[in-house]
Amino acid sequence: METPQIQNPDLSCTVQRLTAEIDAQTYIDRYRHADRFVEFCKQCGNYGRRHGCPPFDYDPLTRIQGFDKVRIIGAKVVPTAKDLPLRVAHDLLCPVTVRLNDELLGMERELDGLAFGFVGTCPYCGDLPCARIEGKPCRHPDRMRPSLEAYGFDIMATARDLLQIDIKWGSDGKLPEYLILVCGVFYGHSS
């Protein structure tokens, strides 16, 4: 994966792409713990306020059943500068998120699959609040996808077991040595 071009040189980074493939039903059985993760989602200020976040007006499990495979894609984002404050995480990740999301949407079309993007702030609406807050449809339904977390998947275990990398957490108001983005595409229809 190319290193994204960033305006602020303090926010430059290198990006390492990580991938794994797994049987869809195995991924669902081993890594989906919807009841547990929905409770985590309820503790977040985005719950019910973003189109990519639960609760959904459909059953997420019905959307993913019937696929044969899951391609898990990760991006290890390593800031060039050290000791960056946590508040720059979004600015650091946004260019990588947009580039990776475009790749995901291409895979979704190519594989006739269902893509899953990233948790957090929408990279397409900028500073605008999500239209869901006002009960309006998504401004970017062609590009916005829910995260694997929003469907109840354990991303820490996914990263550790399938991508062989641990998710790091910042401390003392500083970013960790690297950040991880985890997304995926369910694809291949069972006959």
C-alpha positions in Angstrom: 0.0 0.0 0.0 1.3 3.5 -0.9 2.2 5.9 1.8 -0.5 8.6 1.7 0.4 12.2 1.0 -0.2 14.3 4.0 -0.1 18.1 4.2 1.4 18.3 7.7 4.9 16.8 7.7 4.5 16.0 11.4 1.6 13.7 10.4 3.5 11.7 7.8 3.5 7.9 8.2 4.4 4.6 6.6 1.6 2.1 5.9 2.0 -1.7 5.9 -0.8 -3.7 4.4 -1.8 -6.9 6.1 -4.3 -9.5 4.7 -5.9 -12.8 5.7 -8.6 -15.1 4.3 -11.0 -17.1 6.4 -14.1 -19.2 5.8 -17.1 -16.9 6.5 -18.9 -19.3 8.8 -15.7 -19.9 10.8 -15.2 -16.2 11.1 -18.8 -15.7 12.3 -18.6 -18.6 14.8 -15.2 -17.6 16.3 -15.1 -13.9 16.1 -18.6 -12.6 16.2 -19.9 -11.8 19.7 -22.7 -9.5 18.9 -24.3 -9.3 22.4 -21.0 -8.4 24.0 -19.9 -5.8 21.4 -23.3 -4.1 21.1 -23.0 -3.3 24.8 -19.6 -1.7 24.0 -21.3 0.2 21.2 -24.0 1.5 23.5 -21.3 3.2 25.6 -20.1 5.2 22.6 -21.5 8.6 21.7 -21.9 7.4 18.1 -24.4 4.7 19.0 -27.6 5.4 17.1 -26.1 8.7 15.8 -24.1 7.5 12.8 -25.3 5.5 9.8 -22.5 3.0 10.2 -23.3 2.3 13.8 -25.9 0.2 15.5 -28.7 -0.2 16.1 -29.6 -1.1 12.6 -33.1 -1.4 11.1 -32.2 -4.9 9.9 -30.6 -8.0 11.4 -26.8 -7.8 10.6 -26.4 -11.6 10.7 -28.9 -12.0 7.8 -26.7 -9.7 5.7 -23.6 -11.8 6.1 -25.0 -15.4 6.1 -24.6 -17.1 2.7 -21.2 -15.8 2.0 -18.3 -18.3 1.7 -15.2 -16.3 2.5 -14.0 -13.2 4.3 -11.0 -11.2 3.2 -9.6 -9.3 6.2 -7.5 -6.3 5.4 -5.4 -4.4 7.9 -3.3 -1.3 7.6 -0.5 -0.8 10.1 0.0 3.0 10.2 3.3 4.1 11.7 3.7 7.8 12.3 7.1 9.2 11.3 7.2 11.6 14.3 7.3 10.3 17.8 5.2 11.3 20.8 2.3 12.7 18.8 -0.8 13.6 20.8 -3.9 11.3 20.6 -5.9 14.2 19.2 -4.1 13.9 15.8 -5.2 10.2 15.3 -8.1 11.1 13.0 -6.0 13.5 10.9 -3.3 10.8 10.6 -5.7 8.0 9.7 -8.1 9.8 7.4 -6.0 9.7 4.2 -5.3 6.0 4.8 -9.0 5.3 5.6 -10.2 7.0 2.4 -7.6 5.1 0.2 -8.3 1.8 1.9 -12.1 2.3 1.7 -11.9 3.0 -2.0 -10.0 -0.3 -2.4 -12.6 -2.1 -0.3 -15.4 -0.8 -2.4 -13.6 -2.0 -5.6 -13.3 -5.4 -4.0 -16.9 -5.4 -3.1 -17.9 -4.8 -6.7 -15.4 -7.2 -8.2 -16.2 -10.0 -5.8 -20.0 -9.3 -5.6 -19.5 -9.1 -1.9 -20.2 -7.0 1.2 -17.5 -4.6 2.4 -17.0 -3.4 6.0 -15.1 -0.2 6.7 -14.0 1.6 9.8 -15.3 2.7 13.1 -15.3 6.3 14.1 -15.8 9.6 12.3 -16.9 9.4 8.6 -14.1 10.4 6.4 -16.5 11.7 3.7 -18.7 14.2 5.7 -15.8 16.1 7.2 -17.0 18.3 10.0 -20.7 17.9 9.3 -22.6 15.8 11.8 -24.0 12.5 10.5 -27.3 13.0 8.8 -28.7 10.1 10.9 -28.9 12.6 13.9 -31.6 14.4 12.0 -33.3 11.2 10.7 -32.0 11.8 7.2 -30.4 9.2 4.9 -26.7 8.9 4.6 -25.1 11.6 2.4 -22.6 9.0 1.0 -24.5 5.6 0.8 -22.3 4.6 -2.1 -19.2 4.9 0.0 -20.1 4.5 3.7 -20.0 0.9 5.1 -20.4 -0.2 8.7 -17.4 -1.5 10.5 -16.9 -5.2 11.5 -17.2 -4.0 15.1 -20.7 -2.6 14.4 -21.7 -6.1 13.3 -20.4 -7.6 16.5 -16.9 -8.8 15.5 -14.0 -8.8 17.9 -11.3 -6.7 16.1 -8.6 -7.2 18.7 -8.9 -11.0 18.2 -9.2 -10.6 14.4 -6.0 -8.5 14.3 -4.1 -10.8 16.7 -5.2 -14.2 15.3 -5.6 -13.5 11.6 -3.3 -10.6 10.9 -0.7 -11.5 13.5 -0.5 -8.1 15.0 -1.6 -6.6 18.3 -3.7 -3.5 18.5 -1.8 -0.9 20.6 -3.4 1.8 22.8 -2.1 5.2 23.5 -1.1 6.4 26.9 -0.4 9.6 28.7 -2.2 11.5 25.9 0.2 10.1 23.2 -0.4 7.9 20.2 1.0 4.4 20.4 4.0 3.4 18.2 1.5 2.4 15.5 -2.2 2.4 14.7 -4.2 -0.4 13.1 -7.1 -0.2 10.8 -9.0 -3.5 10.2 -11.7 -3.9 7.6 -12.9 -6.7 5.4 -15.1 -8.1 2.6 -17.5 -11.0 2.8 -17.7 -12.6 -0.6 -18.4 -15.8 -2.6 -22.0 -17.0 -2.5 -22.9 -20.5 -1.3 -24.8 -22.5 -3.8 
